[in-house]
Amino acid sequence: MLLEQIDCPHCWTRFPAEDILAVAEDPTLVGDSRLGDYEQKRFLPTEFNEHGEPLDLRGRVCHRFACPNCHLNLPACVLEAPTLFMSIAGAPASGKSFYLAAATYNLPGQMLNGFSMNFTEPDPVMNERLIKDRDRLFINVTNSTVTLDKTQEPAAGLYYDDVDFDGVQTIYPKPFIFNISPRTNHPAHEDAAALMRTFCLYDNAGESYLPRAYADPITLPVTRHLARSAAIFFLFDPTQDARFVRAGNRPGDHNVERDNNAAPQHANANQEAVVAELIRRLRDYRHMNMRDRFQEPFIVIVSKADVWGSYAGVELDIEPIARMRSNNRIISALRAGMIREFSSKTRKFLLKNSPALIANVEGFADNVLYIPVSATGREPETDAKTGEIGFHPKDIKPKWVTVPFLYALARLIPDSVTILDR
């Protein structure tokens, strides 16, 4: 059954279901006013077959649908399950690609086996870049070290879509799309429809969040998903901050995201300035004044805890997940008390060297957590044969990478993820 109101994951337009466009199937029906001469036509269907499926002008059944505003393809899940938007931000070279690859690689198994929830990818084409990153890190049999390319700045292609609005070219970020639904053994399965969501996640190049005089113009609205996001994740990398080195923490360049063989630009970007710019945009896009408080979860994901965790008293060998009995079922539950304890330790560690980060975030949001993670569980190494810096896939062991998402889901979708106060 279609939702009455549908949210486009590309341009964030909300529209009634009756306005949805069909994508022509006949190969001769090409040329679209928004997407160009080589794309199949988009049209508002008026003829249907006996199953209620729309027919194009040559009588072929249409299986794909599109947004009436941007004309980009809509995965079927957004038509049936409410969309839950989330945004992940961070400075250039902060390690977002590594983190997202590790988190989305581990979430399906953890949600299936522990929380009796399906976490699936209904349209793998839309997640192509993320799937390639996961394959490189986790399903790679090479004996050489591997790494990931950094997320590219806006340009049509693998990372972005180009839409023509009456001669004005507009570039949108490609979202990552997942479907979340309870399994039959979930404690709240009887209310399954209330728990189903289309989970839509955005990952921009860190350069998109740098403070600039004309950031995020109307023709390049690559971070305007912030206006719709139900949770904000900010990835902070202590190893990219010289103050942590001067304070006696371990020195060195632990970043291995590369654009081909070149060192990433802005690798030493001021992360405090980036979070300040993120907050400025959140206030702007949500029409908030300086007195308004952000009520949604704001989670600071502090990466590379394998490097700095011992200095903060943070050890990630034990996940904050307990097994418990509920209604004659054994289920997993998220230990909120343990998460808050680690958040407090991480905050104390950050406060010594990055007080402006904490001042900015806590001056804006009421529900702040600082969650330590390690996307790889180890530091990079130099390949003896190639001289490249990276990781051997067999040695990668992510830690706590699913915790930010599980915590956000527990808070945003009641009864989806069981949460304990201890």
Backbone torsions as a table, in degrees:
resi	resn	phi	psi	omega
1	MET	NA	132.8	-179.5
2	LEU	-74.7	146.5	171.3
3	LEU	-67.6	154.3	176.5
4	GLU	-71.5	-37.7	178.4
5	GLN	-121.9	134.4	-176.1
6	ILE	-118.7	139.5	177.8
7	ASP	-104.1	124.4	176.6
8	CYS	-77.0	126.0	179.3
9	PRO	-76.8	-6.9	-177.8
10	HIS	-95.3	-54.3	-175.8
11	CYS	-109.9	-0.7	174.4
12	TRP	67.3	19.7	175.7
13	THR	-77.7	135.5	172.3
14	ARG	-101.1	130.5	-175.8
15	PHE	-143.8	155.1	177.8
16	PRO	-69.8	148.2	-174.6
17	ALA	-57.7	-31.9	-177.5
18	GLU	-69.2	-11.8	179.7
19	ASP	-92.0	-1.8	-176.1
20	ILE	-64.2	142.1	179.7
21	LEU	-94.8	148.4	171.8
22	ALA	-96.9	153.4	177.0
23	VAL	-104.0	120.9	-177.3
24	ALA	-57.5	141.2	179.8
25	GLU	-95.7	-33.5	-176.5
26	ASP	-62.7	130.3	-175.6
27	PRO	-64.7	-15.3	179.0
28	THR	-85.2	-13.5	-177.5
29	LEU	-92.5	75.2	-177.9
30	VAL	-116.6	164.1	179.8
31	GLY	99.8	108.4	-178.9
32	ASP	-122.6	139.9	-175.1
33	SER	-64.9	-25.8	-179.2
34	ARG	-97.0	-36.5	-168.1
35	LEU	-108.4	-6.0	173.3
36	GLY	110.7	176.5	-171.4
37	ASP	-70.7	-20.5	-173.1
38	TYR	-102.5	1.2	177.9
39	GLU	-93.3	148.8	176.5
40	GLN	-62.7	146.6	-179.4
41	LYS	-62.7	142.8	170.2
42	ARG	-104.1	141.1	-177.9
43	PHE	-156.0	156.3	175.6
44	LEU	-85.3	113.0	-172.9
45	PRO	-69.0	143.9	176.3
46	THR	-125.4	-14.7	179.2
47	GLU	-120.6	141.4	-175.7
48	PHE	-138.1	155.7	176.4
49	ASN	-87.6	-174.0	-176.0
50	GLU	-66.2	-17.1	177.8
51	HIS	-93.9	3.5	-179.3
52	GLY	81.8	12.1	-179.9
53	GLU	-85.9	138.2	-177.6
54	PRO	-69.8	148.6	177.6
55	LEU	-114.5	140.3	176.6
56	ASP	-82.6	-176.1	-173.5
57	LEU	-65.5	-16.1	176.9
58	ARG	-106.0	13.8	173.5
59	GLY	81.9	9.4	179.1
60	ARG	-86.1	142.5	179.7
61	VAL	-70.6	132.1	-179.7
62	CYS	-96.8	131.1	-177.9
63	HIS	-110.6	-6.8	-179.0
64	ARG	-118.9	151.8	-178.4
65	PHE	-129.0	162.7	-174.5
66	ALA	-143.7	158.0	178.3
67	CYS	-70.6	135.9	178.2
68	PRO	-69.2	-15.4	179.3
69	ASN	-91.8	-58.6	-174.8
70	CYS	-96.9	-13.5	178.3
71	HIS	70.3	6.4	177.7
72	LEU	-76.3	151.8	-176.5
73	ASN	-61.5	142.1	176.9
74	LEU	-110.1	123.8	173.7
75	PRO	-64.5	148.2	-173.9
76	ALA	-58.1	-31.3	-175.6
77	CYS	-63.4	-29.9	-178.9
78	VAL	-71.5	-15.4	178.6
79	LEU	-83.2	-18.7	-171.5
80	GLU	-118.2	-25.5	-178.0
81	ALA	-124.2	135.9	179.7
82	PRO	-55.2	144.9	-176.8
83	THR	-89.9	131.1	175.8
84	LEU	-110.6	108.6	-178.2
85	PHE	-88.3	137.9	171.4
86	MET	-139.4	149.3	-178.9
87	SER	-125.1	139.7	172.7
88	ILE	-118.3	129.0	-177.3
89	ALA	-127.4	164.8	178.4
90	GLY	172.1	164.2	178.7
91	ALA	-71.0	162.1	174.7
92	PRO	-55.2	140.6	176.7
93	ALA	67.2	21.4	179.3
94	SER	-82.3	-10.8	175.2
95	GLY	98.2	24.0	-178.4
96	LYS	-62.5	-39.3	-178.1
97	SER	-63.6	-43.1	176.2
98	PHE	-61.5	-45.5	-177.3
99	TYR	-63.0	-47.7	-177.7
100	LEU	-65.2	-38.5	177.5
101	ALA	-61.2	-45.5	-178.7
102	ALA	-67.3	-43.6	-177.6
103	ALA	-64.8	-47.2	-176.4
104	THR	-76.8	-16.4	172.4
105	TYR	-74.6	-37.1	-175.9
106	ASN	-89.8	-25.0	-176.1
107	LEU	-61.5	-44.0	-177.2
108	PRO	-56.8	-47.8	-178.9
109	GLY	-67.6	-40.9	-178.2
110	GLN	-67.7	-41.1	179.7
111	MET	-71.0	-36.4	179.5
112	LEU	-67.6	-54.5	-173.0
113	ASN	-78.3	-30.8	-176.2
114	GLY	-99.4	-45.5	-171.1
115	PHE	-108.4	5.2	177.1
116	SER	54.9	39.9	177.3
117	MET	-123.4	141.5	172.4
118	ASN	-85.1	133.1	174.3
119	PHE	-127.7	98.8	-170.1
120	THR	-125.1	166.3	178.0
121	GLU	-111.7	97.9	-174.2
122	PRO	-71.1	-19.4	179.9
123	ASP	-138.2	84.7	-176.5
124	PRO	-57.4	-25.8	179.2
125	VAL	-61.0	-39.9	-178.8
126	MET	-69.0	-26.5	-178.7
127	ASN	-100.9	20.4	-173.0
128	GLU	-54.0	-46.4	-177.8
129	ARG	-63.8	-42.1	-179.6
130	LEU	-67.1	-39.6	178.5
131	ILE	-63.6	-41.4	177.9
132	LYS	-62.4	-40.2	178.5
133	ASP	-64.2	-42.7	179.4
134	ARG	-64.6	-42.4	179.3
135	ASP	-60.1	-41.2	-177.2
136	ARG	-66.1	-37.3	-176.1
137	LEU	-86.8	-34.5	-168.5
138	PHE	-119.5	-18.1	-177.2
139	ILE	-122.4	37.6	-174.8
140	ASN	-113.1	126.3	-177.3
141	VAL	-97.6	6.2	-179.6
142	THR	-64.6	150.7	174.6
143	ASN	-90.3	-6.4	179.5
144	SER	-86.1	162.8	174.9
145	THR	-73.4	151.7	178.9
146	VAL	-127.7	159.1	174.3
147	THR	-148.9	-176.3	-178.1
148	LEU	-120.8	147.4	171.8
149	ASP	-74.0	148.9	178.3
150	LYS	-73.6	154.1	177.0
151	THR	-63.7	133.9	-175.2
152	GLN	-81.5	153.4	173.6
153	GLU	-72.7	164.5	-171.4
154	PRO	-54.1	126.9	172.9
155	ALA	-172.8	140.9	-178.0
156	ALA	-59.1	144.4	179.3
157	GLY	144.5	-137.0	-174.9
158	LEU	-65.2	-28.1	-172.9
159	TYR	-102.9	-24.3	-171.7
160	TYR	-140.7	158.6	175.6
161	ASP	-115.7	142.3	-178.1
162	ASP	-108.0	122.9	-178.3
163	VAL	-123.9	137.8	-178.4
164	ASP	-103.4	111.8	176.0
165	PHE	-102.4	91.4	178.2
166	ASP	51.8	48.0	176.8
167	GLY	90.9	-6.0	177.4
168	VAL	-101.6	113.1	-179.4
169	GLN	-78.4	126.6	-179.0
170	THR	-125.0	131.3	-177.3
171	ILE	-108.1	123.9	178.8
172	TYR	-111.0	146.9	175.6
173	PRO	-74.0	142.8	175.5
174	LYS	-78.3	126.0	180.0
175	PRO	-82.8	159.1	167.2
176	PHE	-96.7	131.8	-173.8
177	ILE	-117.5	132.8	175.7
178	PHE	-134.5	160.0	175.7
179	ASN	-118.6	132.3	179.4
180	ILE	-117.4	128.0	179.8
181	SER	-153.4	147.9	-179.9
182	PRO	-77.9	147.8	174.1
183	ARG	-87.8	171.6	-174.8
184	THR	-64.7	-24.1	179.1
185	ASN	-95.4	11.5	175.9
186	HIS	-72.5	140.2	-177.8
187	PRO	-55.8	-28.9	-177.9
188	ALA	-110.7	29.5	-176.2
189	HIS	-60.1	-31.4	-178.9
190	GLU	-62.2	-22.0	177.3
191	ASP	-110.5	40.6	-172.4
192	ALA	-57.9	-39.6	-176.7
193	ALA	-61.0	-32.0	-179.1
194	ALA	-74.6	-18.7	-177.3
195	LEU	-97.2	-16.8	-177.3
196	MET	-69.2	138.1	177.4
197	ARG	-144.2	149.7	161.9
198	THR	-93.1	117.9	-176.1
199	PHE	-97.6	117.6	-173.6
200	CYS	-117.8	117.8	-173.6
201	LEU	-119.7	138.8	-179.0
202	TYR	-118.7	134.3	177.8
203	ASP	-131.6	108.5	178.4
204	ASN	-97.2	158.1	168.7
205	ALA	-58.4	142.5	-179.7
206	GLY	-57.2	-30.1	179.0
207	GLU	-59.6	-26.3	-179.1
208	SER	-68.0	-16.9	-179.6
209	TYR	-104.4	2.3	178.2
210	LEU	-68.1	141.0	177.4
211	PRO	-63.4	121.8	179.4
212	ARG	-140.4	154.2	-176.4
213	ALA	-63.2	-37.6	-177.4
214	TYR	-122.9	55.2	-178.0
215	ALA	-74.1	141.8	171.4
216	ASP	56.1	53.9	179.1
217	PRO	-67.4	170.3	-175.4
218	ILE	-61.4	-27.9	178.7
219	THR	-85.1	-6.0	-178.6
220	LEU	-140.5	59.4	-172.4
221	PRO	-82.5	53.3	-167.8
222	VAL	-74.1	-16.0	177.3
223	THR	-116.3	14.6	-177.5
224	ARG	-77.8	-1.6	169.3
225	HIS	-62.8	-18.0	178.8
226	LEU	-57.8	-27.8	-179.3
227	ALA	-66.3	-24.6	-174.7
228	ARG	-108.5	-6.2	-170.9
229	SER	-73.3	133.7	178.8
230	ALA	-85.4	-13.1	176.3
231	ALA	-151.6	145.7	178.4
232	ILE	-117.0	129.3	173.1
233	PHE	-111.5	126.0	174.5
234	PHE	-115.3	119.1	-178.8
235	LEU	-89.5	119.1	179.8
236	PHE	-114.1	130.0	-177.6
237	ASP	-113.1	102.0	-178.9
238	PRO	-60.4	-29.5	-175.8
239	THR	-71.5	-11.2	177.1
240	GLN	-92.7	4.4	-176.7
241	ASP	-111.9	118.3	-176.1
242	ALA	-62.0	-23.4	-178.3
243	ARG	-66.2	-30.6	177.4
244	PHE	-69.2	-32.4	177.2
245	VAL	-69.7	-46.6	-178.3
246	ARG	-65.2	-25.6	-179.6
247	ALA	-79.2	1.3	177.3
248	GLY	100.4	3.8	175.6
249	ASN	-78.5	169.5	-172.7
250	ARG	-67.3	131.9	179.9
251	PRO	-83.3	175.5	171.5
252	GLY	120.3	160.8	177.8
253	ASP	-94.2	103.4	-178.8
254	HIS	-95.4	5.7	176.8
255	ASN	-82.6	133.2	177.2
256	VAL	-127.0	12.3	172.2
257	GLU	-76.2	125.0	-177.2
258	ARG	-130.6	149.9	169.9
259	ASP	-99.9	97.8	-169.4
260	ASN	58.1	-121.1	-178.5
261	ASN	-108.5	9.4	-176.7
262	ALA	-92.4	148.4	174.0
263	ALA	-67.8	141.0	-176.2
264	PRO	-66.0	140.1	174.9
265	GLN	-68.6	152.1	176.7
266	HIS	60.8	25.1	-178.1
267	ALA	-59.5	-24.8	179.5
268	ASN	-106.7	31.2	179.7
269	ALA	-59.7	143.8	178.5
270	ASN	-69.0	107.0	-175.6
271	GLN	-70.2	-27.0	175.8
272	GLU	-66.4	-38.5	176.9
273	ALA	-67.1	-34.8	179.7
274	VAL	-67.0	-43.3	179.3
275	VAL	-68.0	-33.5	175.9
276	ALA	-64.0	-40.4	177.6
277	GLU	-67.4	-38.8	176.2
278	LEU	-58.5	-45.5	-178.9
279	ILE	-67.3	-38.8	177.0
280	ARG	-58.2	-43.8	-179.5
281	ARG	-68.6	-38.1	177.0
282	LEU	-60.1	-44.1	178.2
283	ARG	-63.7	-42.2	-178.0
284	ASP	-64.7	-53.5	-174.1
285	TYR	-70.4	-22.8	179.8
286	ARG	-102.2	5.9	177.2
287	HIS	57.9	44.4	179.8
288	MET	-96.7	139.3	172.2
289	ASN	-91.2	177.9	-173.0
290	MET	-68.1	-17.6	179.1
291	ARG	-88.9	-18.1	-178.4
292	ASP	-69.6	144.0	179.4
293	ARG	-110.2	138.8	177.3
294	PHE	-78.8	121.5	-173.1
295	GLN	-99.1	-18.0	-179.1
296	GLU	-73.8	162.7	177.6
297	PRO	-59.4	129.9	173.8
298	PHE	-120.3	106.3	-172.9
299	ILE	-111.1	118.3	174.5
300	VAL	-88.8	110.3	179.7
301	ILE	-91.1	112.6	-175.5
302	VAL	-97.4	106.9	-168.9
303	SER	-83.5	169.6	175.3
304	LYS	57.9	41.9	179.5
305	ALA	-64.5	-17.4	175.0
306	ASP	-64.2	-21.9	179.3
307	VAL	-88.7	-46.2	-171.0
308	TRP	-107.4	-9.6	-171.9
309	GLY	-56.5	-38.3	-177.8
310	SER	-65.4	-28.2	179.4
311	TYR	-73.7	-22.9	-178.2
312	ALA	-101.3	-2.1	-175.7
313	GLY	72.4	29.7	-177.8
314	VAL	-112.8	112.8	176.8
315	GLU	-115.9	127.6	-171.4
316	LEU	-104.7	20.2	-177.6
317	ASP	-69.6	-24.3	178.7
318	ILE	-111.1	124.0	178.4
319	GLU	-75.6	149.3	-179.6
320	PRO	-81.7	57.4	-176.9
321	ILE	-133.2	130.6	179.1
322	ALA	-115.9	155.3	173.3
323	ARG	-101.2	136.1	-177.0
324	MET	-147.2	164.3	178.3
325	ARG	-99.8	132.9	178.3
326	SER	-143.3	117.3	179.6
327	ASN	53.1	49.0	178.6
328	ASN	64.2	20.2	175.3
329	ARG	-120.8	147.8	172.3
330	ILE	-96.6	119.0	-177.1
331	ILE	-129.9	166.7	173.7
332	SER	-92.3	151.7	177.2
333	ALA	-140.4	142.2	-179.6
334	LEU	-82.3	128.7	-177.4
335	ARG	-87.5	93.0	-177.0
336	ALA	-63.5	-34.0	179.9
337	GLY	-63.6	-42.2	178.2
338	MET	-66.3	-39.3	179.0
339	ILE	-63.9	-42.8	178.6
340	ARG	-64.9	-37.8	178.7
341	GLU	-62.5	-46.2	179.3
342	PHE	-68.8	-33.0	176.4
343	SER	-63.2	-42.5	-179.8
344	SER	-63.8	-42.2	178.3
345	LYS	-65.0	-41.0	-179.8
346	THR	-67.6	-40.8	177.0
347	ARG	-60.0	-44.0	179.4
348	LYS	-60.7	-39.5	178.7
349	PHE	-66.0	-43.0	-179.9
350	LEU	-68.4	-34.7	-175.4
351	LEU	-61.3	-28.4	-179.1
352	LYS	-66.9	-34.5	-171.4
353	ASN	-122.0	-16.5	-178.3
354	SER	-137.2	58.9	-178.0
355	PRO	-62.9	-30.1	-179.6
356	ALA	-65.6	-32.5	176.5
357	LEU	-60.4	-49.2	-178.9
358	ILE	-66.9	-40.8	179.4
359	ALA	-60.8	-43.7	179.9
360	ASN	-63.1	-49.2	-175.0
361	VAL	-68.6	-48.1	-176.4
362	GLU	-76.0	-19.4	173.3
363	GLY	-76.2	-8.7	-176.6
364	PHE	-114.5	-42.8	-169.6
365	ALA	-115.5	147.0	178.4
366	ASP	-90.8	-29.3	-174.1
367	ASN	-111.4	79.7	-174.9
368	VAL	-108.2	135.9	172.2
369	LEU	-130.5	147.0	174.8
370	TYR	-115.9	107.2	-173.4
371	ILE	-111.8	119.3	178.0
372	PRO	-77.1	141.1	177.9
373	VAL	-143.4	161.0	168.2
374	SER	-137.2	113.7	-176.7
375	ALA	-69.4	-24.5	-176.2
376	THR	-119.1	-19.0	-179.0
377	GLY	76.9	4.3	-177.8
378	ARG	-162.1	167.3	177.1
379	GLU	-84.2	156.4	177.6
380	PRO	-68.6	162.5	177.9
381	GLU	-136.7	164.0	-179.7
382	THR	-94.4	126.6	178.4
383	ASP	-69.2	126.8	-176.1
384	ALA	-64.5	-29.1	-176.6
385	LYS	-87.2	-44.6	-172.8
386	THR	-98.8	-20.5	-176.0
387	GLY	78.4	1.3	-179.5
388	GLU	-79.2	146.2	176.1
389	ILE	-91.7	131.6	179.6
390	GLY	-179.0	-151.8	-176.5
391	PHE	-133.0	145.1	169.9
392	HIS	-82.3	123.1	-176.2
393	PRO	-50.9	-38.4	-177.2
394	LYS	-66.4	-18.5	-176.9
395	ASP	-97.6	-5.1	-176.8
396	ILE	-77.7	123.8	-179.5
397	LYS	-137.7	87.7	-178.0
398	PRO	-60.1	149.6	179.6
399	LYS	-133.2	128.6	175.2
400	TRP	64.3	11.9	-173.6
401	VAL	-68.3	-25.6	179.9
402	THR	-86.1	-13.9	-172.5
403	VAL	-59.7	-45.7	179.0
404	PRO	-57.6	-41.7	-179.3
405	PHE	-69.8	-43.7	179.9
406	LEU	-62.2	-41.4	179.3
407	TYR	-64.9	-43.8	179.7
408	ALA	-62.7	-43.6	179.2
409	LEU	-62.9	-40.5	179.7
410	ALA	-61.8	-36.5	-179.2
411	ARG	-81.0	-32.4	-172.8
412	LEU	-91.6	-28.0	179.2
413	ILE	-122.9	90.6	-177.2
414	PRO	-53.9	136.9	177.7
415	ASP	77.0	-1.0	179.4
416	SER	-76.1	-45.8	178.7
417	VAL	-122.8	117.4	179.4
418	THR	-65.2	137.9	-176.7
419	ILE	-131.0	132.5	177.9
420	LEU	-104.3	150.9	-178.9
421	ASP	-85.6	-4.2	-178.4
422	ARG	-100.9	NA	NA
